[in-house]
Amino acid sequence: MRTNIEIDESKIAAIRLLNSNLKTKKEIIDIALEELINTMRRQRLRQMRGKGWEGDLDEMRTHEVPLI
């Protein structure tokens, strides 16, 4: 998808200083979006902490699954 946006060039320059492998603005934005997605997923997982769960792990571990 093609989109025109204004990007703070000082931030692009700072990222290039930190990671010289990122050559284009597109690469930088793709990585930034991936990092944002990963951060949001981790936050969602943290919110699930402490949720109730019922089950017997010992039985689940010893229960034999039939081979197909």
N, CA, C and O atoms as a MOPAC input file, in Angstrom:
PM7 MOZYME 1SCF
protein

 N      0.85200 1    -1.16900 1     0.00000 1
 C      0.00000 1     0.00000 1     0.00000 1
 C      0.90000 1     1.23500 1     0.00000 1
 O      1.89500 1     1.28600 1     0.72300 1
 N      0.55700 1     2.19100 1    -0.78500 1
 C      1.33700 1     3.41800 1    -0.89200 1
 C      0.65000 1     4.50900 1    -0.07600 1
 O     -0.54900 1     4.75200 1    -0.21500 1
 N      1.44100 1     5.16200 1     0.78100 1
 C      0.93300 1     6.23900 1     1.62400 1
 C      1.98600 1     7.32800 1     1.71600 1
 O      3.17800 1     7.03600 1     1.81300 1
 N      1.56300 1     8.56000 1     1.68600 1
 C      2.47800 1     9.68600 1     1.87200 1
 C      2.32900 1    10.20500 1     3.29300 1
 O      1.23400 1    10.56600 1     3.72500 1
 N      3.45100 1    10.23800 1     4.02000 1
 C      3.44700 1    10.76100 1     5.38700 1
 C      4.69300 1    11.61000 1     5.58800 1
 O      5.69400 1    11.44900 1     4.89000 1
 N      4.61400 1    12.51000 1     6.54800 1
 C      5.77900 1    13.30800 1     6.92100 1
 C      6.45700 1    12.62700 1     8.10000 1
 O      5.82000 1    12.31300 1     9.10600 1
 N      7.75000 1    12.40600 1     7.96000 1
 C      8.51800 1    11.72300 1     8.99500 1
 C      9.61400 1    12.65600 1     9.47500 1
 O     10.27000 1    13.32400 1     8.67600 1
 N      9.80500 1    12.69600 1    10.77900 1
 C     10.85600 1    13.50500 1    11.38700 1
 C     12.21400 1    12.93500 1    10.96500 1
 O     12.59100 1    11.83900 1    11.38100 1
 N     12.93400 1    13.67700 1    10.14900 1
 C     14.21500 1    13.20900 1     9.61000 1
 C     15.24800 1    12.95600 1    10.70600 1
 O     16.12400 1    12.10700 1    10.53900 1
 N     15.16100 1    13.67800 1    11.82100 1
 C     16.12700 1    13.44700 1    12.89900 1
 C     15.92700 1    12.05600 1    13.50700 1
 O     16.89000 1    11.42800 1    13.94800 1
 N     14.68300 1    11.57500 1    13.53400 1
 C     14.42200 1    10.22900 1    14.05300 1
 C     14.93700 1     9.17100 1    13.08400 1
 O     15.47900 1     8.14800 1    13.50400 1
 N     14.76900 1     9.41600 1    11.80000 1
 C     15.30300 1     8.49800 1    10.79000 1
 C     16.82700 1     8.43600 1    10.90900 1
 O     17.41600 1     7.35600 1    10.85700 1
 N     17.45300 1     9.58600 1    11.06800 1
 C     18.91500 1     9.63900 1    11.20100 1
 C     19.37100 1     8.90500 1    12.46100 1
 O     20.37800 1     8.19800 1    12.43800 1
 N     18.63500 1     9.07000 1    13.55600 1
 C     18.99300 1     8.39700 1    14.80700 1
 C     18.90000 1     6.88200 1    14.65300 1
 O     19.75700 1     6.15300 1    15.15200 1
 N     17.87600 1     6.41300 1    13.97400 1
 C     17.72900 1     4.97500 1    13.74900 1
 C     18.85900 1     4.46200 1    12.87200 1
 O     19.39200 1     3.38000 1    13.12000 1
 N     19.22600 1     5.21500 1    11.85900 1
 C     20.33100 1     4.79400 1    10.98300 1
 C     21.65100 1     4.72700 1    11.74600 1
 O     22.49400 1     3.88000 1    11.45200 1
 N     21.83400 1     5.60900 1    12.71800 1
 C     23.04400 1     5.55200 1    13.54100 1
 C     23.04800 1     4.29500 1    14.40400 1
 O     24.09300 1     3.67800 1    14.61000 1
 N     21.87200 1     3.92100 1    14.90700 1
 C     21.77100 1     2.75200 1    15.77700 1
 C     21.81800 1     1.44000 1    15.00600 1
 O     22.28700 1     0.42900 1    15.52900 1
 N     21.34100 1     1.44900 1    13.78100 1
 C     21.31300 1     0.22900 1    12.97800 1
 C     21.61900 1     0.57900 1    11.52500 1
 O     20.74000 1     0.99600 1    10.77100 1
 N     22.86300 1     0.40200 1    11.15700 1
 C     23.27300 1     0.78600 1     9.80000 1
 C     22.78700 1    -0.20100 1     8.73800 1
 O     22.94100 1     0.05700 1     7.54500 1
 N     22.20100 1    -1.33100 1     9.15700 1
 C     21.68200 1    -2.30000 1     8.18500 1
 C     20.39100 1    -1.81900 1     7.53000 1
 O     20.02800 1    -2.29000 1     6.45200 1
 N     19.70300 1    -0.89300 1     8.16900 1
 C     18.45400 1    -0.37200 1     7.61600 1
 C     18.79500 1     0.75700 1     6.65600 1
 O     19.20200 1     1.84100 1     7.07500 1
 N     18.62900 1     0.49800 1     5.38000 1
 C     19.06300 1     1.45300 1     4.36000 1
 C     17.97000 1     2.42700 1     3.92600 1
 O     18.25700 1     3.58000 1     3.60200 1
 N     16.72600 1     1.97100 1     3.91700 1
 C     15.65700 1     2.82000 1     3.38400 1
 C     14.65100 1     3.18000 1     4.46600 1
 O     14.55600 1     2.51900 1     5.50000 1
 N     13.90900 1     4.23500 1     4.20400 1
 C     12.85000 1     4.63400 1     5.13100 1
 C     11.79200 1     3.54200 1     5.22200 1
 O     11.22600 1     3.30100 1     6.28800 1
 N     11.53100 1     2.88800 1     4.10400 1
 C     10.54500 1     1.80400 1     4.09200 1
 C     10.95900 1     0.68600 1     5.05000 1
 O     10.13200 1     0.17400 1     5.80400 1
 N     12.23700 1     0.30800 1     5.02000 1
 C     12.73500 1    -0.72400 1     5.93500 1
 C     12.56300 1    -0.29200 1     7.38800 1
 O     12.14900 1    -1.08200 1     8.23700 1
 N     12.88200 1     0.95900 1     7.66000 1
 C     12.76800 1     1.47700 1     9.02100 1
 C     11.31900 1     1.44300 1     9.48500 1
 O     11.03900 1     1.02800 1    10.60900 1
 N     10.40100 1     1.87300 1     8.63700 1
 C      8.98200 1     1.89700 1     9.00200 1
 C      8.44900 1     0.48200 1     9.16300 1
 O      7.67500 1     0.22100 1    10.08400 1
 N      8.84800 1    -0.44200 1     8.28200 1
 C      8.40500 1    -1.83400 1     8.40900 1
 C      8.83900 1    -2.43100 1     9.74200 1
 O      8.04800 1    -3.08400 1    10.42300 1
 N     10.09300 1    -2.20700 1    10.11000 1
 C     10.60300 1    -2.71900 1    11.38800 1
 C      9.85700 1    -2.07100 1    12.55200 1
 O      9.49400 1    -2.74800 1    13.51400 1
 N      9.63100 1    -0.76700 1    12.46500 1
 C      8.91700 1    -0.06100 1    13.53300 1
 C      7.50200 1    -0.60200 1    13.69800 1
 O      7.02700 1    -0.76700 1    14.82200 1
 N      6.82900 1    -0.87800 1    12.59100 1
 C      5.47500 1    -1.43500 1    12.66500 1
 C      5.48800 1    -2.83900 1    13.26400 1
 O      4.60900 1    -3.18000 1    14.05600 1
 N      6.47000 1    -3.65300 1    12.89600 1
 C      6.59700 1    -4.99000 1    13.48000 1
 C      6.80900 1    -4.89700 1    14.98800 1
 O      6.20900 1    -5.65300 1    15.75300 1
 N      7.66000 1    -3.97400 1    15.40900 1
 C      7.91800 1    -3.79500 1    16.83600 1
 C      6.65700 1    -3.34000 1    17.57400 1
 O      6.38500 1    -3.80200 1    18.68200 1
 N      5.89300 1    -2.44200 1    16.96500 1
 C      4.64500 1    -1.98200 1    17.56600 1
 C      3.66100 1    -3.13900 1    17.71100 1
 O      3.02600 1    -3.28600 1    18.75600 1
 N      3.53300 1    -3.95200 1    16.67900 1
 C      2.64300 1    -5.11800 1    16.73600 1
 C      3.07700 1    -6.06500 1    17.84900 1
 O      2.24400 1    -6.53200 1    18.62500 1
 N      4.37200 1    -6.35200 1    17.93400 1
 C      4.88000 1    -7.24400 1    18.98200 1
 C      4.62900 1    -6.67600 1    20.37000 1
 O      4.26000 1    -7.41200 1    21.28400 1
 N      4.82600 1    -5.37900 1    20.53500 1
 C      4.57400 1    -4.73300 1    21.82200 1
 C      3.10800 1    -4.85500 1    22.21000 1
 O      2.79100 1    -5.15600 1    23.36100 1
 N      2.22400 1    -4.62500 1    21.26500 1
 C      0.79300 1    -4.71400 1    21.54600 1
 C      0.38400 1    -6.15200 1    21.88200 1
 O     -0.47300 1    -6.36700 1    22.73900 1
 N      0.98900 1    -7.12600 1    21.21800 1
 C      0.69900 1    -8.53500 1    21.53900 1
 C      1.16000 1    -8.87900 1    22.94600 1
 O      0.44800 1    -9.55800 1    23.68600 1
 N      2.35300 1    -8.41300 1    23.32100 1
 C      2.84700 1    -8.67200 1    24.67900 1
 C      1.94600 1    -8.03200 1    25.71900 1
 O      1.67600 1    -8.63400 1    26.75900 1
 N      1.47400 1    -6.81400 1    25.45200 1
 C      0.55900 1    -6.15400 1    26.38200 1
 C     -0.71900 1    -6.95700 1    26.54200 1
 O     -1.22500 1    -7.11000 1    27.65300 1
 N     -1.24600 1    -7.47200 1    25.43100 1
 C     -2.47200 1    -8.27800 1    25.48400 1
 C     -2.23500 1    -9.54800 1    26.30900 1
 O     -3.09600 1    -9.95400 1    27.08900 1
 N     -1.06700 1   -10.17200 1    26.13500 1
 C     -0.75700 1   -11.36400 1    26.91800 1
 C     -0.63500 1   -11.03600 1    28.40100 1
 O     -1.09700 1   -11.80300 1    29.24600 1
 N     -0.01800 1    -9.90100 1    28.72200 1
 C      0.10600 1    -9.49200 1    30.12400 1
 C     -1.25900 1    -9.28300 1    30.76400 1
 O     -1.44700 1    -9.57500 1    31.94400 1
 N     -2.20900 1    -8.77700 1    29.98800 1
 C     -3.55300 1    -8.55800 1    30.51600 1
 C     -4.23700 1    -9.87900 1    30.86100 1
 O     -5.13500 1    -9.90800 1    31.70200 1
 N     -3.82600 1   -10.95600 1    30.22700 1
 C     -4.42300 1   -12.25900 1    30.48900 1
 C     -3.86400 1   -12.90300 1    31.75300 1
 O     -4.41900 1   -13.89000 1    32.23600 1
 N     -2.79400 1   -12.37100 1    32.28600 1
 C     -2.17700 1   -12.94300 1    33.47100 1
 C     -3.17500 1   -12.94000 1    34.62200 1
 O     -3.83100 1   -11.93400 1    34.89200 1
 N     -3.27500 1   -14.06600 1    35.28200 1
 C     -4.18500 1   -14.17500 1    36.41200 1
 C     -5.59200 1   -14.60600 1    36.02900 1
 O     -6.45800 1   -14.73800 1    36.89300 1
 N     -5.82500 1   -14.82500 1    34.74600 1
 C     -7.13900 1   -15.29500 1    34.32100 1
 C     -7.32000 1   -16.72100 1    34.82900 1
 O     -6.36500 1   -17.49500 1    34.90400 1
 N     -8.54500 1   -17.04900 1    35.17200 1
 C     -8.83600 1   -18.38100 1    35.67700 1
 C     -8.67100 1   -19.45700 1    34.61600 1
 O     -8.92600 1   -19.23200 1    33.43300 1
 N     -8.23500 1   -20.64100 1    35.06900 1
 C     -8.11400 1   -21.79000 1    34.18100 1
 C     -8.38300 1   -23.03100 1    35.00400 1
 O     -7.88500 1   -23.16100 1    36.12300 1
 N     -9.16500 1   -23.93800 1    34.45700 1
 C     -9.45600 1   -25.18400 1    35.15100 1
 C     -8.96400 1   -26.33200 1    34.29800 1
 O     -9.16000 1   -26.35000 1    33.08300 1
 N     -8.33000 1   -27.28100 1    34.93800 1
 C     -7.83700 1   -28.44100 1    34.22000 1
 C     -6.85400 1   -29.20600 1    35.07800 1
 O     -6.38600 1   -28.69700 1    36.09700 1
 N     -6.54300 1   -30.41100 1    34.68000 1
 C     -5.60100 1   -31.25400 1    35.40000 1
 C     -4.38900 1   -31.48100 1    34.49900 1
 O     -4.42600 1   -32.30500 1    33.58600 1
 N     -3.32800 1   -30.74800 1    34.76700 1
 C     -2.13800 1   -30.84600 1    33.92400 1
 C     -1.52300 1   -32.23800 1    33.97200 1
 O     -1.05000 1   -32.74700 1    32.95600 1
 N     -1.52900 1   -32.86200 1    35.16700 1
 C     -0.95200 1   -34.20400 1    35.26200 1
 C     -1.69300 1   -35.18200 1    34.36200 1
 O     -1.07000 1   -35.99700 1    33.68100 1
 N     -3.02300 1   -35.10400 1    34.35600 1
 C     -3.80400 1   -35.99000 1    33.49100 1
 C     -3.54500 1   -35.67600 1    32.02200 1
 O     -3.44000 1   -36.58400 1    31.19700 1
 N     -3.44400 1   -34.39700 1    31.70100 1
 C     -3.19000 1   -34.01700 1    30.31500 1
 C     -1.83500 1   -34.54200 1    29.84800 1
 O     -1.67700 1   -34.93000 1    28.69100 1
 N     -0.86600 1   -34.55100 1    30.74800 1
 C      0.47800 1   -35.00400 1    30.38200 1
 C      0.54500 1   -36.51900 1    30.20700 1
 O      1.33500 1   -37.01500 1    29.40300 1
 N     -0.27800 1   -37.25800 1    30.95500 1
 C     -0.22100 1   -38.71800 1    30.88900 1
 C     -1.25700 1   -39.30700 1    29.94600 1
 O     -1.18000 1   -40.48900 1    29.60900 1
 N     -2.20600 1   -38.52300 1    29.52200 1
 C     -3.25700 1   -39.00900 1    28.63400 1
 C     -2.66200 1   -39.33300 1    27.27000 1
 O     -2.00200 1   -38.50100 1    26.64700 1
 N     -2.90900 1   -40.55900 1    26.82100 1
 C     -2.36300 1   -40.96400 1    25.52700 1
 C     -3.27700 1   -40.51300 1    24.40700 1
 O     -4.49700 1   -40.66600 1    24.46600 1
 N     -2.65900 1   -39.96200 1    23.39700 1
 C     -3.39500 1   -39.50200 1    22.22300 1
 C     -3.33000 1   -40.60800 1    21.18200 1
 O     -2.24100 1   -41.08900 1    20.86800 1
 N     -4.47900 1   -41.02600 1    20.63400 1
 C     -4.44400 1   -42.09800 1    19.63200 1
 C     -3.70200 1   -41.65800 1    18.37100 1
 O     -3.82800 1   -40.51900 1    17.92000 1
 N     -2.93400 1   -42.57900 1    17.82100 1
 C     -2.20600 1   -42.30100 1    16.58400 1
 C     -3.15800 1   -42.41500 1    15.41000 1
 O     -4.05700 1   -43.25500 1    15.40100 1
 N     -2.95500 1   -41.58600 1    14.45000 1
 C     -3.83700 1   -41.59500 1    13.27200 1
 C     -3.29000 1   -42.52700 1    12.22300 1
 O     -3.88600 1   -42.67500 1    11.15700 1

